[in-house]
Amino acid sequence: MRLDDYLSTVRLIKRRTVAKDMIDGGLVKLNGKSVKPAHPVNIGDFVRLTIGGTKIDIEVLEIPLRSVRKEECEKFYKRLT
């Protein structure tokens, strides 16, 4: 699954276009590196989001195969900070 799609599917970022813009702007890092929005996400990857000066670190636990209900979102990642 693409990084921008993953972030919007698990509801860390509201829309995929916003996720794409954040990734392009360097506000999202995958395993400590800047990547493109279409970069694939794998189980065990670490993602750092910078939102309004706040850094949020997560570990990818699962990759969703479809849309995710709000109640199920947190089973797909573990928040580290």
C-alpha positions in Angstrom: 0.0 0.0 0.0 1.2 3.5 -0.8 2.4 5.7 2.1 -0.2 8.4 1.5 -3.0 5.9 1.1 -2.0 4.1 4.4 -1.9 7.4 6.4 -5.4 8.3 5.2 -6.9 4.8 5.4 -5.8 4.4 9.1 -7.0 8.0 9.7 -3.8 9.5 10.8 -4.3 12.2 8.2 -7.8 13.1 7.1 -7.4 13.0 3.3 -5.0 11.3 0.9 -4.3 14.6 -0.8 -3.3 16.2 2.5 -1.1 13.2 3.2 0.6 13.6 -0.2 1.2 17.3 0.3 2.7 16.6 3.8 5.0 13.9 2.4 6.1 16.1 -0.5 6.7 18.9 2.1 9.0 16.7 4.2 6.7 16.5 7.1 6.5 12.7 7.0 9.5 10.3 7.2 9.5 6.6 6.6 12.2 4.7 8.5 14.0 8.1 9.0 14.1 9.0 5.3 12.1 11.3 3.1 10.2 9.3 0.5 7.7 9.9 -2.2 3.9 9.5 -1.5 3.7 6.3 -3.6 6.5 4.6 -1.6 5.2 1.2 -0.3 4.6 0.7 3.4 5.5 -2.6 5.0 4.8 -4.2 8.4 7.4 -3.1 10.8 8.1 0.3 9.2 8.4 3.4 11.3 6.6 6.6 10.3 7.2 10.0 11.8 4.6 12.7 11.2 5.3 16.4 12.1 2.0 18.2 12.6 2.1 21.7 13.9 5.6 21.2 15.4 4.5 18.0 17.2 6.2 14.8 16.2 4.2 11.6 16.2 6.1 8.3 15.8 4.2 5.1 14.8 5.1 1.6 14.0 3.1 -0.2 11.2 1.6 -3.3 12.6 -0.8 -4.3 9.8 -1.6 -3.2 6.3 -5.4 -2.7 5.7 -6.9 -4.4 2.7 -9.9 -2.1 2.5 -11.4 0.9 4.2 -11.1 0.8 8.0 -13.8 1.8 10.5 -12.8 4.4 13.0 -12.9 1.9 15.9 -10.5 -0.4 14.1 -7.8 2.1 13.1 -5.5 1.7 16.0 -4.9 -2.1 15.4 -3.0 -1.1 12.3 -0.3 0.9 14.0 1.3 1.4 17.4 1.9 4.9 18.6 5.4 5.3 20.0 5.3 8.9 21.1 
